[in-house]
Amino acid sequence: MTTSNNDSPWSRSSWLDRSSILLFFAVWELAPRAGGLLETFLAPPSAVLKTLWVLLQNGELYGHVTVSLGRASAGFAVAALIAIPLGFLLGGNFKSFERVVNPVLRFLGQVNPFSLFPLFVMLFGISEISKVAMIFWVCIWPILFNTITGVKGIDPLLVRSARSMGIRTPTLFFKVILPAASPGIFTGLKMGSGTAFFMLIAAEMIGASRGLGWLVWNAQINFQIPQLFAATVVISVLGLILNSLLELLERHLLGWRVAANNN
Amino acid sequence: MATAEDLTKPTDTDAKIVVKEINRVFHLKKSGTEPAREFVALKDINLEVRKGEFLVLVGPSGCGKSTLLDILAGLAFPTSGAVYIDGKKVTGPALDRGIVLQGYALFPWRTVRRNIEFGLEIKKVPKRERKPISDHFISLVGLDGFGDRFPHELSGGMKQRVAIARALAYDPDVLLMDEPFAAVDAQTRESLQDELLRIWEATGKTIVFVTHSIEEATFLGDRVAVMTPNPGTLREIVKIDLPRPRRNSDTRSSAEFGWIRHKIWSLLQNAPIEARTRVNALPVADAISPSAAL
């Protein structure tokens, strides 16, 4: 991978690319000073940063972030552990069964998770499990559907060519089927992690006593506008970090795929 | 009279591959207005391939040549009859046969080197022994310096070289090639043919090569087995006495080359009556004309 001059972080075009975000922060900082409604409802970045600093120092932020990430990763992990093997079975070994159950799965995948939340609360109470169950519900579908698509899309020639060398079935799975299906699985994982984070905040706003979603909700109830904005900024930054971590992982694991697509 | 015992044992012990009384029947299911019927893909095929021989199977599409190659590879099974390699009955795929397919079938997540080492990994060759072997075959197919490239970075011709190197790397005695050069352009095709003959001369492998191009068959083979469809039968085996080493630059322009090519062409045209009546309905002349795919 080559880095041209234009990609350097200090080049002219790179500053141009960033000018919009700088302008955005400048307007945001100045607008509340104009007074009126803006002053009441909009906390300038300087005030938000101050609140963030306080939340960081008293350790409160750390607590909320770990609680939120813990819930999200638990739901996500359980979903992946069930959806990936199930996807291999449905996409590979039981193709005709998959055709039969596909409409049902698609329907379940479309069921709005918010409308299910009361059900989860009835089943599990306002506990950790009800929130993890909601994350699980939103994660399992994209992972399952993309794994099925990935497994179905494996080039049969690759399997034939490996079979011609007398490969055993477990070796075939780990050396051919799994890597060939991995781009599909990864697409599912990326989609799943995105929605997981999204839904987590919502779940925490509905019924929780800790977490980033609760922090937003609590700030609103107590009319602590800077804290509301601080929590929102943390959520956005966490989302960005999560996304780039996944992209990094994808480049590392599926570098051949990324490069092949760019060609 | 051949007894049952004779039919199950190869006759010629010097032969590398013995194909004995192979029949392959497909049962086609009822579809729409078409009633269920049987399709005879291969009928009474007998064939012997000597050790180190370059045998070409030629014929129009639907003559069963790829099915026969699949049976040799152990990827498909005959309805009756059997294939013997070194006197042993073929019961499935194994590393004594290497196969090269038309569509390259390279693993896109593996570099050229790791593709070539695939069969060695299955053979459980230790890692440090794999590298000198892959180095050797990378260089044999003329891809020095491309070992760390991924398939998507290579041209069609280069991919097919990798596929050949991959099939050779685990050192099979027999190389089975199913229209390997059908997907590349004419010029690349000729250079790959030259390359293949050079590799064959250097390694002494027994090669069974499937093609629908009469030109290609004539240029490459020691013998050309001419196959006709409906049902797939072995019409005749043409011995090709063109001097070796053959190179595209001079072999093709010789008078003998033209004569043999014409002979194979007319064999394919004058299929026996039984086959001809049905074959004429198909655009068979297009499928097998000597210039097709060249």
Boltz contact constraints between the chains, C-beta under 6 A:
constraints:
  - contact:
      token1: [A, 157]
      token2: [B, 101]
      max_distance: 6.0
  - contact:
      token1: [A, 157]
      token2: [B, 103]
      max_distance: 6.0
  - contact:
      token1: [A, 157]
      token2: [B, 105]
      max_distance: 6.0
  - contact:
      token1: [A, 158]
      token2: [B, 105]
      max_distance: 6.0
  - contact:
      token1: [A, 161]
      token2: [B, 105]
      max_distance: 6.0
  - contact:
      token1: [A, 163]
      token2: [B, 93]
      max_distance: 6.0
  - contact:
      token1: [A, 164]
      token2: [B, 73]
      max_distance: 6.0
  - contact:
      token1: [A, 164]
      token2: [B, 75]
      max_distance: 6.0
  - contact:
      token1: [A, 164]
      token2: [B, 93]
      max_distance: 6.0
  - contact:
      token1: [A, 164]
      token2: [B, 99]
      max_distance: 6.0
  - contact:
      token1: [A, 165]
      token2: [B, 95]
      max_distance: 6.0
  - contact:
      token1: [A, 165]
      token2: [B, 119]
      max_distance: 6.0
  - contact:
      token1: [A, 165]
      token2: [B, 122]
      max_distance: 6.0
  - contact:
      token1: [A, 166]
      token2: [B, 93]
      max_distance: 6.0
  - contact:
      token1: [A, 166]
      token2: [B, 94]
      max_distance: 6.0
  - contact:
      token1: [A, 166]
      token2: [B, 95]
      max_distance: 6.0
  - contact:
      token1: [A, 167]
      token2: [B, 122]
      max_distance: 6.0
  - contact:
      token1: [A, 179]
      token2: [B, 109]
      max_distance: 6.0
  - contact:
      token1: [A, 256]
      token2: [B, 108]
      max_distance: 6.0
  - contact:
      token1: [A, 256]
      token2: [B, 109]
      max_distance: 6.0
  - contact:
      token1: [A, 256]
      token2: [B, 150]
      max_distance: 6.0
  - contact:
      token1: [A, 260]
      token2: [B, 152]
      max_distance: 6.0
  - contact:
      token1: [A, 263]
      token2: [B, 152]
      max_distance: 6.0
